[in-house]
Amino acid sequence: MNRKIALTLVLASIAAGSAFAETPATGAMIFKATMTRDQVRAELAQHRKAGVDTFADGYNQLSDFRSARTRAEVRSEFMAAREMVSALNGEDGGSGYRVHRVLPRVVGPQHAALPVAAE
């Protein structure tokens, strides 16, 4: 019994020890810097002189945020999409809504071609 346990532990440690970390893909992970090291250091020094502590509990990230749309615009957009959103979040995952919705026509009506006179 002890031999079986010892053999199991040895095999498990061999299997666990043979895992290797994979190197990242070289083509997709190319990074090109847009600023020099001195520019980054100057920007960091300017940020520190401004006295803004981004790690403070009272730091408000949205203090300078300004929306491009009004509250009425956002509210009307939400009201227009409310039926679709409730249908898509429904029990059937929105399949009933997708079956019965009318899709906008991208192409105008197409008419049958006129007969061409034979020569």
C-alpha positions as YAML, in Angstrom:
chain: A
units: angstrom
residues:
- id: 1
  name: MET
  ca: [0.00, 0.00, 0.00]
- id: 2
  name: ASN
  ca: [2.82, 2.38, 0.89]
- id: 3
  name: ARG
  ca: [4.53, 1.61, -2.41]
- id: 4
  name: LYS
  ca: [1.39, 2.59, -4.34]
- id: 5
  name: ILE
  ca: [1.13, 5.89, -2.47]
- id: 6
  name: ALA
  ca: [4.84, 6.59, -2.96]
- id: 7
  name: LEU
  ca: [4.58, 5.76, -6.67]
- id: 8
  name: THR
  ca: [1.52, 8.01, -7.03]
- id: 9
  name: LEU
  ca: [3.34, 10.90, -5.34]
- id: 10
  name: VAL
  ca: [6.41, 10.44, -7.54]
- id: 11
  name: LEU
  ca: [4.29, 10.37, -10.72]
- id: 12
  name: ALA
  ca: [2.30, 13.42, -9.63]
- id: 13
  name: SER
  ca: [5.47, 15.38, -8.88]
- id: 14
  name: ILE
  ca: [6.95, 14.42, -12.26]
- id: 15
  name: ALA
  ca: [3.77, 15.52, -14.04]
- id: 16
  name: ALA
  ca: [3.64, 18.80, -12.13]
- id: 17
  name: GLY
  ca: [7.32, 19.51, -12.66]
- id: 18
  name: SER
  ca: [7.15, 19.13, -16.44]
- id: 19
  name: ALA
  ca: [4.91, 22.19, -16.98]
- id: 20
  name: PHE
  ca: [6.73, 25.03, -18.70]
- id: 21
  name: ALA
  ca: [5.77, 28.65, -19.16]
- id: 22
  name: GLU
  ca: [4.96, 29.60, -22.71]
- id: 23
  name: THR
  ca: [6.69, 32.53, -24.32]
- id: 24
  name: PRO
  ca: [4.41, 35.25, -25.69]
- id: 25
  name: ALA
  ca: [3.76, 35.47, -29.41]
- id: 26
  name: THR
  ca: [6.45, 37.65, -30.92]
- id: 27
  name: GLY
  ca: [4.44, 39.10, -33.80]
- id: 28
  name: ALA
  ca: [1.41, 40.30, -31.84]
- id: 29
  name: MET
  ca: [3.24, 41.68, -28.81]
- id: 30
  name: ILE
  ca: [5.41, 44.34, -30.43]
- id: 31
  name: PHE
  ca: [5.40, 47.60, -28.46]
- id: 32
  name: LYS
  ca: [6.56, 50.85, -29.99]
- id: 33
  name: ALA
  ca: [7.03, 53.76, -27.62]
- id: 34
  name: THR
  ca: [5.71, 57.16, -28.66]
- id: 35
  name: MET
  ca: [7.61, 59.10, -26.00]
- id: 36
  name: THR
  ca: [11.22, 59.05, -24.93]
- id: 37
  name: ARG
  ca: [12.26, 58.13, -21.40]
- id: 38
  name: ASP
  ca: [13.07, 61.78, -20.64]
- id: 39
  name: GLN
  ca: [9.62, 62.90, -21.84]
- id: 40
  name: VAL
  ca: [7.95, 60.37, -19.56]
- id: 41
  name: ARG
  ca: [10.04, 61.46, -16.59]
- id: 42
  name: ALA
  ca: [9.24, 65.14, -17.29]
- id: 43
  name: GLU
  ca: [5.51, 64.34, -17.47]
- id: 44
  name: LEU
  ca: [5.71, 62.41, -14.19]
- id: 45
  name: ALA
  ca: [7.55, 65.29, -12.50]
- id: 46
  name: GLN
  ca: [4.91, 67.75, -13.73]
- id: 47
  name: HIS
  ca: [2.14, 65.48, -12.41]
- id: 48
  name: ARG
  ca: [3.83, 65.25, -9.00]
- id: 49
  name: LYS
  ca: [4.27, 69.04, -8.82]
- id: 50
  name: ALA
  ca: [0.56, 69.52, -9.49]
- id: 51
  name: GLY
  ca: [-0.13, 67.88, -6.12]
- id: 52
  name: VAL
  ca: [-2.63, 65.34, -7.46]
- id: 53
  name: ASP
  ca: [-2.48, 62.07, -5.54]
- id: 54
  name: THR
  ca: [-4.22, 59.47, -7.71]
- id: 55
  name: PHE
  ca: [-3.82, 56.86, -4.96]
- id: 56
  name: ALA
  ca: [-5.69, 58.91, -2.34]
- id: 57
  name: ASP
  ca: [-9.09, 57.71, -1.14]
- id: 58
  name: GLY
  ca: [-10.66, 61.07, -1.93]
- id: 59
  name: TYR
  ca: [-9.38, 61.24, -5.53]
- id: 60
  name: ASN
  ca: [-12.27, 61.83, -7.91]
- id: 61
  name: GLN
  ca: [-11.50, 60.40, -11.33]
- id: 62
  name: LEU
  ca: [-14.58, 61.98, -12.90]
- id: 63
  name: SER
  ca: [-14.04, 65.52, -11.67]
- id: 64
  name: ASP
  ca: [-13.06, 66.76, -15.15]
- id: 65
  name: PHE
  ca: [-15.50, 64.55, -17.06]
- id: 66
  name: ARG
  ca: [-18.05, 66.35, -19.23]
- id: 67
  name: SER
  ca: [-20.68, 64.49, -21.24]
- id: 68
  name: ALA
  ca: [-21.23, 65.33, -24.87]
- id: 69
  name: ARG
  ca: [-24.96, 64.55, -24.66]
- id: 70
  name: THR
  ca: [-27.72, 65.95, -22.49]
- id: 71
  name: ARG
  ca: [-29.74, 64.01, -19.96]
- id: 72
  name: ALA
  ca: [-32.85, 64.28, -22.18]
- id: 73
  name: GLU
  ca: [-31.00, 62.74, -25.13]
- id: 74
  name: VAL
  ca: [-29.78, 59.80, -23.08]
- id: 75
  name: ARG
  ca: [-33.20, 59.29, -21.52]
- id: 76
  name: SER
  ca: [-34.99, 59.29, -24.89]
- id: 77
  name: GLU
  ca: [-32.47, 56.81, -26.30]
- id: 78
  name: PHE
  ca: [-33.01, 54.53, -23.31]
- id: 79
  name: MET
  ca: [-36.78, 54.72, -23.64]
- id: 80
  name: ALA
  ca: [-36.56, 53.81, -27.33]
- id: 81
  name: ALA
  ca: [-34.37, 50.78, -26.61]
- id: 82
  name: ARG
  ca: [-36.16, 49.65, -23.43]
- id: 83
  name: GLU
  ca: [-38.43, 47.14, -25.17]
- id: 84
  name: MET
  ca: [-35.55, 45.55, -27.04]
- id: 85
  name: VAL
  ca: [-33.36, 45.35, -23.93]
- id: 86
  name: SER
  ca: [-36.08, 43.71, -21.82]
- id: 87
  name: ALA
  ca: [-36.78, 41.23, -24.62]
- id: 88
  name: LEU
  ca: [-33.11, 40.34, -25.07]
- id: 89
  name: ASN
  ca: [-32.67, 39.87, -21.31]
- id: 90
  name: GLY
  ca: [-35.78, 37.73, -21.05]
- id: 91
  name: GLU
  ca: [-36.11, 34.08, -20.21]
- id: 92
  name: ASP
  ca: [-35.64, 32.90, -23.80]
- id: 93
  name: GLY
  ca: [-32.55, 35.03, -24.36]
- id: 94
  name: GLY
  ca: [-34.34, 37.21, -26.88]
- id: 95
  name: SER
  ca: [-35.01, 34.53, -29.47]
- id: 96
  name: GLY
  ca: [-38.73, 35.35, -29.59]
- id: 97
  name: TYR
  ca: [-37.96, 39.03, -30.09]
- id: 98
  name: ARG
  ca: [-35.48, 38.27, -32.86]
- id: 99
  name: VAL
  ca: [-38.01, 36.08, -34.71]
- id: 100
  name: HIS
  ca: [-40.77, 38.68, -34.73]
- id: 101
  name: ARG
  ca: [-38.84, 41.88, -35.29]
- id: 102
  name: VAL
  ca: [-38.99, 43.64, -38.62]
- id: 103
  name: LEU
  ca: [-35.55, 44.27, -40.02]
- id: 104
  name: PRO
  ca: [-34.91, 47.53, -41.86]
- id: 105
  name: ARG
  ca: [-34.61, 47.21, -45.60]
- id: 106
  name: VAL
  ca: [-31.12, 47.99, -46.74]
- id: 107
  name: VAL
  ca: [-31.92, 47.68, -50.43]
- id: 108
  name: GLY
  ca: [-34.92, 49.38, -52.00]
- id: 109
  name: PRO
  ca: [-37.65, 47.44, -53.79]
- id: 110
  name: GLN
  ca: [-36.41, 45.50, -56.79]
- id: 111
  name: HIS
  ca: [-38.58, 45.22, -59.88]
- id: 112
  name: ALA
  ca: [-38.54, 42.57, -62.53]
- id: 113
  name: ALA
  ca: [-36.46, 43.52, -65.52]
- id: 114
  name: LEU
  ca: [-38.14, 44.53, -68.74]
- id: 115
  name: PRO
  ca: [-37.87, 41.98, -71.53]
- id: 116
  name: VAL
  ca: [-35.07, 42.61, -73.94]
- id: 117
  name: ALA
  ca: [-35.96, 42.66, -77.64]
- id: 118
  name: ALA
  ca: [-34.40, 39.78, -79.50]
- id: 119
  name: GLU
  ca: [-32.24, 40.83, -82.39]
...
